[in-house]
Amino acid sequence: MAILLTEEQSQALTQNLPVEITTPDGGVFYLLSSDQYGKVRAIFDDDLDPRSMYPQMAKTFGAAGWDDAEMDVYDELDPRHTL
């Protein structure tokens, strides 16, 4: 079975954005580009070692502001934190 995408859907995939697909019965699926799928494929592997994701997680969290100096106050709230 072949599905013809709209121009808007095709452009979204070209920009590496997922395309949400809703079925008539309310099911929701996402269509990913091969680049996107390659990035998340490891999540679905049975032999995934979570430590392999640490560098990407650190990069993502840093980009979200977790590395900002203002966030240091949260380290002080950690009961495991020693002075």
N, C-alpha and C positions, 0 to 999 in steps of 0.2 A: 504494500500500500504506500502510495506517495502522497505527501501533504504539501500543498503549495502555500508558502508563507506570503503574508502581505508585505508590501514595501517597508512599512514601519517595523515589522518583526525582523525582516532581513537586515535592515540598518542596525537594529539593536544588537543582533548577533555579530555583525561586522565590528561593532564598537565594544565587543566582549561583554555585553550586558545579557543577563538571562532573559528568556522570553517565558512569561507565565502562560500556561495553557489550562483552561478550565473546560472540563467535559460537561455534557448536558446534565449528568447526574450530580454535579457539584464537585467532582474530583479535581484536584489541582496538581499540575505537573510543571516542571521547568525544563526548557530546552536550553542546553548549554553549547557554546562553541567548543571545538576540539581543544583549544587552548585552556578554556575554563575547566573542561573535564580533566585534562591532564593535571591541573593543579589540585583538584579535589579527589582524584582517583585513589590516592593512597588511603583515604579515609575508609574506603570500601574494601581494602585488602585485608584478609584475615591475619596476616603476619605483620601488621603495622606496629612499629615501635614508636610510641608517642614522643619519645625524645627526638626523633627525626624532625618533628614539627616545631621544636623550640626556637630555632633561629627565625622562622617565619612568624611565629607568635610574638617574639620579642620585637620584630620589625613592625608588625601590625599594631601592637599595644603602644609602642613608642610613637607611631604616627597618630595614634588616637589621643596622645597627650600624657600618657602614663609616665614619661620620662621628664615631664616638666617639674621644675623646682617646687612649685606649689603642691605637688603630690607627696612631697616628703613628709608632710604632717601625718599622712595615713600610716607611714611606717612607724611613727611614734605611738600610734594607737594599737599596734600589734602587741598582744600580751607576751609574745615570745621575744619581743625586742629587748635587748639588754643594753644598758647604758655603759 
